[in-house]
Amino acid sequence: MRSELIGLDVVVLSAPFSGLTGKVVDETRNTFTVDSAGTERMVPKQGNEFRFIYQGRFIDIKGTEIQHRPEDRIKKVR
């Protein structure tokens, strides 16, 4: 996934954050900050799986696959 993830709706699929839903409000190389019901939670990418809603579709991504700085991930060539 090479697009911007900030602003997308997300569901965390792995424990201990399993079931956490909200909107991605910030991203670093190793974490997402998710706004869930007015509370911001920092979720590590490593060890977690995420379900994003992108253009009306559900996309499941392992955090280790997107463990890059956002600006580097967008530039990556596959």
NUDRENTI-244765 format. One record per residue: residue number from 1; residue in three letters; x, y, z of N, C-alpha, C, CB in turn. Coordinates in Angstrom, 2 decimals. Atoms other than C-alpha are relative to their C-alpha. Glycine has a CB too. Example, Ala and Ser with C-alpha at 12.3 -4.5 7.8 and 13.67 -1.06 7.14 Angstrom:
<pts>
pt nuba->1&miza->ALA&n_px->0.89&n_py->-1.19&n_pz->0.00&ca_px->12.30&ca_py->-4.50&ca_pz->7.80&c_px->0.90&c_py->1.20&c_pz->0.00&cb_px->-0.99&cb_py->0.03&cb_pz->1.25 $
pt nuba->2&miza->SER&n_px->-0.82&n_py->-1.19&n_pz->-0.06&ca_px->13.67&ca_py->-1.06&ca_pz->7.14&c_px->-0.77&c_py->1.09&c_pz->0.73&cb_px->0.41&cb_py->0.46&cb_pz->-1.42 $
</pts>
This chain:
<pts>
pt nuba->1&miza->MET&n_px->0.85&n_py->-1.17&n_pz->0.00&ca_px->0.00&ca_py->0.00&ca_pz->0.00&c_px->0.89&c_py->1.22&c_pz->0.00&cb_px->-0.97&cb_py->0.00&cb_pz->1.22 $
pt nuba->2&miza->ARG&n_px->-0.90&n_py->-1.13&n_pz->0.15&ca_px->1.70&ca_py->3.14&ca_pz->-1.19&c_px->-0.69&c_py->1.34&c_pz->0.19&cb_px->0.64&cb_py->-0.04&cb_pz->-1.36 $
pt nuba->3&miza->SER&n_px->0.68&n_py->-1.29&n_pz->-0.15&ca_px->-0.94&ca_py->5.77&ca_pz->-0.52&c_px->0.10&c_py->0.51&c_pz->1.44&cb_px->-1.47&cb_py->-0.13&cb_pz->-0.42 $
pt nuba->4&miza->GLU&n_px->0.03&n_py->-0.61&n_pz->-1.32&ca_px->-1.38&ca_py->8.07&ca_pz->2.45&c_px->-1.00&c_py->-0.75&c_pz->0.88&cb_px->-0.38&cb_py->1.51&cb_pz->-0.10 $
pt nuba->5&miza->LEU&n_px->0.86&n_py->0.73&n_pz->-0.91&ca_px->-2.84&ca_py->6.26&ca_pz->5.46&c_px->-0.67&c_py->0.91&c_pz->1.03&cb_px->0.78&cb_py->-1.07&cb_pz->0.71 $
pt nuba->6&miza->ILE&n_px->0.60&n_py->-0.95&n_pz->-0.94&ca_px->-3.54&ca_py->9.30&ca_pz->7.64&c_px->-1.36&c_py->0.42&c_pz->-0.55&cb_px->0.91&cb_py->1.24&cb_pz->0.22 $
pt nuba->7&miza->GLY&n_px->1.36&n_py->-0.36&n_pz->0.39&ca_px->-7.26&ca_py->9.99&ca_pz->7.55&c_px->-0.87&c_py->-1.20&c_pz->-0.33&cb_px->0.04&cb_py->0.91&cb_pz->-1.18 $
pt nuba->8&miza->LEU&n_px->0.78&n_py->1.20&n_pz->0.30&ca_px->-8.29&ca_py->6.42&ca_pz->6.75&c_px->-0.58&c_py->-0.62&c_pz->1.26&cb_px->0.86&cb_py->-1.03&cb_pz->-0.74 $
pt nuba->9&miza->ASP&n_px->0.57&n_py->0.77&n_pz->-1.10&ca_px->-10.59&ca_py->4.38&ca_pz->8.96&c_px->0.77&c_py->-1.30&c_pz->0.12&cb_px->-1.52&cb_py->-0.26&cb_pz->-0.21 $
pt nuba->10&miza->VAL&n_px->-0.81&n_py->1.18&n_pz->-0.23&ca_px->-8.79&ca_py->1.45&ca_pz->10.56&c_px->-0.60&c_py->-0.84&c_pz->1.13&cb_px->1.45&cb_py->0.39&cb_pz->0.33 $
pt nuba->11&miza->VAL&n_px->0.33&n_py->0.94&n_pz->-1.06&ca_px->-9.53&ca_py->-1.64&ca_pz->12.65&c_px->1.27&c_py->-0.78&c_pz->0.27&cb_px->-1.21&cb_py->-0.96&cb_pz->-0.39 $
pt nuba->12&miza->VAL&n_px->-1.16&n_py->0.80&n_pz->-0.36&ca_px->-6.71&ca_py->-3.33&ca_pz->14.56&c_px->-0.49&c_py->-1.43&c_pz->0.23&cb_px->0.73&cb_py->0.58&cb_pz->1.29 $
pt nuba->13&miza->LEU&n_px->0.46&n_py->1.38&n_pz->-0.03&ca_px->-7.01&ca_py->-7.10&ca_pz->14.15&c_px->0.75&c_py->-0.88&c_pz->1.01&cb_px->0.12&cb_py->-0.60&cb_pz->-1.36 $
pt nuba->14&miza->SER&n_px->-0.82&n_py->0.84&n_pz->-0.87&ca_px->-4.34&ca_py->-8.34&ca_pz->16.59&c_px->-0.06&c_py->0.46&c_pz->1.46&cb_px->1.45&cb_py->0.00&cb_pz->-0.49 $
pt nuba->15&miza->ALA&n_px->-0.05&n_py->-0.29&n_pz->-1.43&ca_px->-4.23&ca_py->-8.59&ca_pz->20.36&c_px->1.32&c_py->0.65&c_pz->0.33&cb_px->-0.20&cb_py->-1.30&cb_pz->0.85 $
pt nuba->16&miza->PRO&n_px->1.01&n_py->-0.40&n_pz->-0.99&ca_px->-3.80&ca_py->-6.71&ca_pz->22.65&c_px->-0.87&c_py->1.16&c_pz->-0.46&cb_px->0.68&cb_py->0.37&cb_pz->1.30 $
pt nuba->17&miza->PHE&n_px->0.77&n_py->-1.13&n_pz->0.50&ca_px->-5.27&ca_py->-3.94&ca_pz->20.48&c_px->-1.20&c_py->-0.45&c_pz->-0.83&cb_px->0.89&cb_py->0.92&cb_pz->-0.83 $
pt nuba->18&miza->SER&n_px->1.06&n_py->0.58&n_pz->0.81&ca_px->-7.80&ca_py->-6.26&ca_pz->18.82&c_px->-1.33&c_py->0.74&c_pz->0.21&cb_px->-0.16&cb_py->-1.48&cb_pz->0.33 $
pt nuba->19&miza->GLY&n_px->1.29&n_py->-0.66&n_pz->-0.06&ca_px->-11.04&ca_py->-4.50&ca_pz->17.98&c_px->0.05&c_py->1.51&c_pz->0.09&cb_px->-0.76&cb_py->-0.52&cb_pz->1.14 $
pt nuba->20&miza->LEU&n_px->-0.12&n_py->-1.45&n_pz->-0.04&ca_px->-9.68&ca_py->-0.97&ca_pz->18.30&c_px->-0.34&c_py->0.56&c_pz->-1.37&cb_px->1.44&cb_py->0.43&cb_pz->0.45 $
pt nuba->21&miza->THR&n_px->0.40&n_py->-0.60&n_pz->1.28&ca_px->-11.38&ca_py->1.08&ca_pz->15.60&c_px->0.10&c_py->1.51&c_pz->0.11&cb_px->-1.44&cb_py->-0.43&cb_pz->-0.39 $
pt nuba->22&miza->GLY&n_px->-0.06&n_py->-1.45&n_pz->0.03&ca_px->-11.02&ca_py->4.67&ca_pz->14.56&c_px->0.62&c_py->0.50&c_pz->-1.27&cb_px->0.76&cb_py->0.52&cb_pz->1.19 $
pt nuba->23&miza->LYS&n_px->-0.60&n_py->-0.65&n_pz->1.16&ca_px->-9.28&ca_py->7.02&ca_pz->12.20&c_px->1.48&c_py->0.26&c_pz->0.30&cb_px->-0.73&cb_py->1.34&cb_pz->-0.35 $
pt nuba->24&miza->VAL&n_px->-1.43&n_py->-0.26&n_pz->-0.14&ca_px->-5.52&ca_py->7.25&ca_pz->11.67&c_px->0.21&c_py->1.51&c_pz->-0.04&cb_px->0.84&cb_py->-0.72&cb_pz->-1.12 $
pt nuba->25&miza->VAL&n_px->-0.22&n_py->-1.45&n_pz->-0.05&ca_px->-4.51&ca_py->10.77&ca_pz->12.77&c_px->1.48&c_py->0.35&c_pz->-0.09&cb_px->-0.57&cb_py->0.56&cb_pz->1.29 $
pt nuba->26&miza->ASP&n_px->-1.43&n_py->-0.25&n_pz->0.13&ca_px->-0.72&ca_py->10.38&ca_pz->12.72&c_px->0.70&c_py->-1.33&c_pz->-0.27&cb_px->0.59&cb_py->0.70&cb_pz->1.28 $
pt nuba->27&miza->GLU&n_px->-0.77&n_py->1.20&n_pz->0.31&ca_px->1.92&ca_py->7.92&ca_pz->11.52&c_px->1.48&c_py->0.32&c_pz->0.10&cb_px->-0.35&cb_py->-0.54&cb_pz->-1.41 $
pt nuba->28&miza->THR&n_px->-1.45&n_py->-0.07&n_pz->0.00&ca_px->5.59&ca_py->7.39&ca_pz->12.24&c_px->0.50&c_py->-1.29&c_pz->-0.62&cb_px->0.58&cb_py->0.21&cb_pz->1.45 $
pt nuba->29&miza->ARG&n_px->-0.58&n_py->1.22&n_pz->0.56&ca_px->7.98&ca_py->4.71&ca_pz->11.06&c_px->-0.53&c_py->-1.24&c_pz->0.70&cb_px->1.53&cb_py->0.05&cb_pz->0.10 $
pt nuba->30&miza->ASN&n_px->0.35&n_py->1.18&n_pz->-0.78&ca_px->6.91&ca_py->2.36&ca_pz->13.85&c_px->-1.40&c_py->-0.02&c_pz->0.59&cb_px->0.96&cb_py->-0.15&cb_pz->1.09 $
pt nuba->31&miza->THR&n_px->1.30&n_py->-0.05&n_pz->-0.67&ca_px->3.47&ca_py->3.50&ca_pz->15.02&c_px->-1.06&c_py->0.72&c_pz->-0.83&cb_px->0.13&cb_py->0.67&cb_pz->1.34 $
pt nuba->32&miza->PHE&n_px->1.16&n_py->-0.78&n_pz->0.44&ca_px->0.01&ca_py->4.71&ca_pz->14.10&c_px->-0.60&c_py->0.63&c_pz->1.24&cb_px->-1.06&cb_py->-0.88&cb_pz->-0.78 $
pt nuba->33&miza->THR&n_px->0.82&n_py->-0.58&n_pz->-1.04&ca_px->-1.94&ca_py->7.12&ca_pz->16.27&c_px->-1.42&c_py->-0.04&c_pz->-0.52&cb_px->0.46&cb_py->1.47&cb_pz->0.37 $
pt nuba->34&miza->VAL&n_px->1.38&n_py->0.23&n_pz->0.41&ca_px->-5.61&ca_py->6.18&ca_pz->16.10&c_px->-0.92&c_py->0.76&c_pz->0.93&cb_px->-0.34&cb_py->-1.51&cb_pz->-0.01 $
pt nuba->35&miza->ASP&n_px->1.01&n_py->-0.70&n_pz->-0.78&ca_px->-8.42&ca_py->8.46&ca_pz->17.24&c_px->-1.20&c_py->-0.91&c_pz->0.08&cb_px->-0.37&cb_py->1.39&cb_pz->-0.63 $
pt nuba->36&miza->SER&n_px->1.10&n_py->0.92&n_pz->-0.24&ca_px->-11.00&ca_py->6.13&ca_pz->18.76&c_px->-0.93&c_py->0.61&c_pz->1.04&cb_px->0.52&cb_py->-1.39&cb_pz->0.45 $
pt nuba->37&miza->ALA&n_px->1.00&n_py->-0.60&n_pz->-0.88&ca_px->-14.09&ca_py->7.78&ca_pz->20.25&c_px->0.57&c_py->1.16&c_pz->0.81&cb_px->-0.57&cb_py->-1.06&cb_pz->0.95 $
pt nuba->38&miza->GLY&n_px->-0.54&n_py->-1.18&n_pz->-0.65&ca_px->-12.20&ca_py->10.97&ca_pz->21.07&c_px->1.27&c_py->-0.22&c_pz->0.79&cb_px->-1.01&cb_py->0.56&cb_pz->0.87 $
pt nuba->39&miza->THR&n_px->-1.24&n_py->0.32&n_pz->-0.71&ca_px->-9.21&ca_py->9.19&ca_pz->22.63&c_px->1.04&c_py->-0.45&c_pz->-1.01&cb_px->-0.24&cb_py->-1.11&cb_pz->1.07 $
pt nuba->40&miza->GLU&n_px->-1.07&n_py->0.40&n_pz->0.91&ca_px->-5.91&ca_py->8.93&ca_pz->20.78&c_px->0.82&c_py->-1.11&c_pz->0.63&cb_px->0.90&cb_py->1.20&cb_pz->-0.37 $
pt nuba->41&miza->ARG&n_px->-0.79&n_py->1.14&n_pz->-0.45&ca_px->-4.13&ca_py->5.59&ca_pz->21.10&c_px->1.14&c_py->-0.23&c_pz->-0.97&cb_px->-0.88&cb_py->-1.28&cb_pz->0.14 $
pt nuba->42&miza->MET&n_px->-1.15&n_py->0.28&n_pz->0.83&ca_px->-0.64&ca_py->4.87&ca_pz->19.82&c_px->0.13&c_py->-1.52&c_pz->-0.12&cb_px->1.30&cb_py->0.64&cb_pz->0.59 $
pt nuba->43&miza->VAL&n_px->-0.04&n_py->1.44&n_pz->0.26&ca_px->-0.45&ca_py->1.42&ca_pz->18.20&c_px->1.27&c_py->-0.32&c_pz->-0.79&cb_px->-1.27&cb_py->-0.47&cb_pz->-0.77 $
pt nuba->44&miza->PRO&n_px->-1.20&n_py->0.37&n_pz->0.75&ca_px->2.86&ca_py->-0.17&ca_pz->17.16&c_px->-0.36&c_py->-0.78&c_pz->-1.27&cb_px->0.95&cb_py->-0.83&cb_pz->0.87 $
pt nuba->45&miza->LYS&n_px->0.23&n_py->0.73&n_pz->1.24&ca_px->3.02&ca_py->-1.44&ca_pz->13.59&c_px->0.48&c_py->-1.45&c_pz->0.14&cb_px->0.72&cb_py->0.69&cb_pz->-1.18 $
pt nuba->46&miza->GLN&n_px->-0.57&n_py->1.34&n_pz->-0.12&ca_px->5.26&ca_py->-4.40&ca_pz->14.42&c_px->-0.88&c_py->-0.85&c_pz->0.91&cb_px->1.44&cb_py->0.06&cb_pz->0.53 $
pt nuba->47&miza->GLY&n_px->0.77&n_py->0.94&n_pz->-0.79&ca_px->3.31&ca_py->-7.40&ca_pz->15.65&c_px->-1.51&c_py->0.18&c_pz->-0.12&cb_px->0.39&cb_py->0.11&cb_pz->1.41 $
pt nuba->48&miza->ASN&n_px->1.44&n_py->-0.24&n_pz->0.15&ca_px->-0.08&ca_py->-6.02&ca_pz->14.60&c_px->-0.41&c_py->-0.09&c_pz->-1.45&cb_px->-0.38&cb_py->1.36&cb_pz->0.58 $
pt nuba->49&miza->GLU&n_px->0.59&n_py->0.03&n_pz->1.33&ca_px->-2.36&ca_py->-6.47&ca_pz->11.63&c_px->-1.14&c_py->1.01&c_pz->-0.01&cb_px->-0.50&cb_py->-1.44&cb_pz->-0.39 $
pt nuba->50&miza->PHE&n_px->0.96&n_py->-1.09&n_pz->0.10&ca_px->-4.58&ca_py->-3.66&ca_pz->10.40&c_px->-0.94&c_py->-0.23&c_pz->-1.18&cb_px->0.73&cb_py->1.35&cb_pz->-0.15 $
pt nuba->51&miza->ARG&n_px->0.97&n_py->0.02&n_pz->1.10&ca_px->-7.74&ca_py->-3.49&ca_pz->8.28&c_px->-0.37&c_py->1.45&c_pz->-0.28&cb_px->-1.28&cb_py->-0.87&cb_pz->0.36 $
pt nuba->52&miza->PHE&n_px->0.30&n_py->-1.36&n_pz->0.42&ca_px->-8.03&ca_py->-0.22&ca_pz->6.39&c_px->-1.19&c_py->-0.02&c_pz->-0.95&cb_px->1.24&cb_py->0.65&cb_pz->-0.69 $
pt nuba->53&miza->ILE&n_px->1.07&n_py->-0.18&n_pz->0.97&ca_px->-11.07&ca_py->1.00&ca_pz->4.51&c_px->0.53&c_py->1.03&c_pz->-1.00&cb_px->-1.37&cb_py->0.48&cb_pz->0.68 $
pt nuba->54&miza->TYR&n_px->-0.62&n_py->-0.83&n_pz->1.03&ca_px->-9.66&ca_py->2.38&ca_pz->1.26&c_px->-0.83&c_py->-0.10&c_pz->-1.27&cb_px->1.47&cb_py->-0.42&cb_pz->-0.27 $
pt nuba->55&miza->GLN&n_px->0.83&n_py->-0.07&n_pz->1.19&ca_px->-11.87&ca_py->3.47&ca_pz->-1.65&c_px->-1.12&c_py->-1.03&c_pz->0.04&cb_px->0.85&cb_py->-0.20&cb_pz->-1.25 $
pt nuba->56&miza->GLY&n_px->1.15&n_py->0.89&n_pz->-0.15&ca_px->-14.78&ca_py->1.44&ca_pz->-0.28&c_px->0.34&c_py->-1.47&c_pz->0.14&cb_px->-0.89&cb_py->0.17&cb_pz->-1.15 $
pt nuba->57&miza->ARG&n_px->-0.41&n_py->1.41&n_pz->-0.14&ca_px->-12.75&ca_py->-1.77&ca_pz->0.09&c_px->0.74&c_py->-0.19&c_pz->1.31&cb_px->0.89&cb_py->-0.44&cb_pz->-1.20 $
pt nuba->58&miza->PHE&n_px->-0.76&n_py->0.36&n_pz->-1.18&ca_px->-11.31&ca_py->-3.55&ca_pz->3.10&c_px->1.35&c_py->-0.56&c_pz->-0.43&cb_px->-0.77&cb_py->-1.02&cb_pz->0.88 $
pt nuba->59&miza->ILE&n_px->-1.34&n_py->0.46&n_pz->0.34&ca_px->-7.55&ca_py->-4.04&ca_pz->2.90&c_px->0.71&c_py->-0.36&c_pz->1.30&cb_px->0.80&cb_py->1.09&cb_pz->-0.80 $
pt nuba->60&miza->ASP&n_px->-0.72&n_py->0.46&n_pz->-1.18&ca_px->-5.72&ca_py->-6.14&ca_pz->5.51&c_px->1.50&c_py->0.06&c_pz->-0.27&cb_px->-0.42&cb_py->-1.44&cb_pz->0.39 $
pt nuba->61&miza->ILE&n_px->-1.44&n_py->-0.18&n_pz->0.17&ca_px->-2.05&ca_py->-5.29&ca_pz->5.99&c_px->0.70&c_py->-0.30&c_pz->1.32&cb_px->0.33&cb_py->1.44&cb_pz->-0.48 $
pt nuba->62&miza->LYS&n_px->-0.84&n_py->0.23&n_pz->-1.18&ca_px->0.56&ca_py->-6.59&ca_pz->8.41&c_px->0.87&c_py->1.23&c_pz->0.22&cb_px->0.88&cb_py->-1.29&cb_pz->-0.16 $
pt nuba->63&miza->GLY&n_px->-0.76&n_py->-1.20&n_pz->-0.34&ca_px->2.31&ca_py->-3.77&ca_pz->10.21&c_px->1.44&c_py->-0.05&c_pz->-0.48&cb_px->-0.02&cb_py->0.21&cb_pz->1.47 $
pt nuba->64&miza->THR&n_px->-1.39&n_py->0.11&n_pz->0.43&ca_px->5.75&ca_py->-5.11&ca_pz->9.31&c_px->0.15&c_py->0.30&c_pz->-1.50&cb_px->0.54&cb_py->-1.40&cb_pz->0.30 $
pt nuba->65&miza->GLU&n_px->-0.07&n_py->-0.28&n_pz->1.44&ca_px->4.90&ca_py->-4.68&ca_pz->5.60&c_px->0.01&c_py->1.50&c_pz->-0.29&cb_px->-1.18&cb_py->-0.65&cb_pz->-0.71 $
pt nuba->66&miza->ILE&n_px->0.06&n_py->-1.45&n_pz->0.20&ca_px->4.41&ca_py->-0.93&ca_pz->6.07&c_px->0.81&c_py->0.72&c_pz->1.06&cb_px->-1.46&cb_py->0.49&cb_pz->0.03 $
pt nuba->67&miza->GLN&n_px->-0.82&n_py->-0.58&n_pz->-1.06&ca_px->7.04&ca_py->-0.31&ca_pz->8.71&c_px->1.13&c_py->0.84&c_pz->-0.62&cb_px->0.60&cb_py->-1.12&cb_pz->0.90 $
pt nuba->68&miza->HIS&n_px->-0.91&n_py->-0.97&n_pz->0.62&ca_px->8.67&ca_py->2.61&ca_pz->6.90&c_px->-0.51&c_py->1.38&c_pz->0.38&cb_px->0.07&cb_py->-0.18&cb_pz->-1.57 $
pt nuba->69&miza->ARG&n_px->0.49&n_py->-1.37&n_pz->-0.16&ca_px->8.52&ca_py->6.34&ca_pz->7.27&c_px->-1.05&c_py->0.23&c_pz->-1.08&cb_px->1.17&cb_py->1.06&cb_pz->-0.08 $
pt nuba->70&miza->PRO&n_px->1.06&n_py->-0.18&n_pz->1.00&ca_px->5.34&ca_py->7.46&ca_pz->5.49&c_px->0.51&c_py->0.55&c_pz->-1.33&cb_px->-1.06&cb_py->0.94&cb_pz->0.54 $
pt nuba->71&miza->GLU&n_px->-0.49&n_py->-0.58&n_pz->1.26&ca_px->7.25&ca_py->9.56&ca_pz->2.96&c_px->0.84&c_py->-0.98&c_pz->-0.80&cb_px->0.81&cb_py->1.25&cb_pz->0.29 $
pt nuba->72&miza->ASP&n_px->-0.78&n_py->1.02&n_pz->0.71&ca_px->9.54&ca_py->6.62&ca_pz->2.12&c_px->-0.90&c_py->-1.07&c_pz->-0.59&cb_px->1.04&cb_py->-0.64&cb_pz->0.93 $
pt nuba->73&miza->ARG&n_px->0.92&n_py->1.03&n_pz->0.49&ca_px->6.66&ca_py->4.15&ca_pz->1.76&c_px->-0.69&c_py->0.46&c_pz->-1.28&cb_px->-1.04&cb_py->-0.35&cb_pz->1.07 $
pt nuba->74&miza->ILE&n_px->0.71&n_py->-0.52&n_pz->1.17&ca_px->4.89&ca_py->6.39&ca_pz->-0.75&c_px->0.91&c_py->-0.03&c_pz->-1.23&cb_px->-0.51&cb_py->1.43&cb_pz->0.26 $
pt nuba->75&miza->LYS&n_px->-0.95&n_py->-0.02&n_pz->1.10&ca_px->8.07&ca_py->6.58&ca_pz->-2.89&c_px->0.46&c_py->-1.39&c_pz->-0.44&cb_px->1.20&cb_py->0.82&cb_pz->0.39 $
pt nuba->76&miza->LYS&n_px->-0.53&n_py->1.35&n_pz->0.29&ca_px->8.82&ca_py->2.82&ca_pz->-2.80&c_px->-0.49&c_py->-0.53&c_pz->-1.33&cb_px->-0.39&cb_py->-0.96&cb_pz->1.10 $
pt nuba->77&miza->VAL&n_px->0.33&n_py->0.65&n_pz->1.26&ca_px->8.90&ca_py->1.01&ca_pz->-6.11&c_px->-0.09&c_py->-1.48&c_pz->0.26&cb_px->1.06&cb_py->0.31&cb_pz->-1.12 $
pt nuba->78&miza->ARG&n_px->0.17&n_py->1.45&n_pz->-0.24&ca_px->7.59&ca_py->-2.54&ca_pz->-6.11&c_px->0.53&c_py->-0.80&c_pz->-1.15&cb_px->-1.45&cb_py->-0.34&cb_pz->0.23 $
</pts>
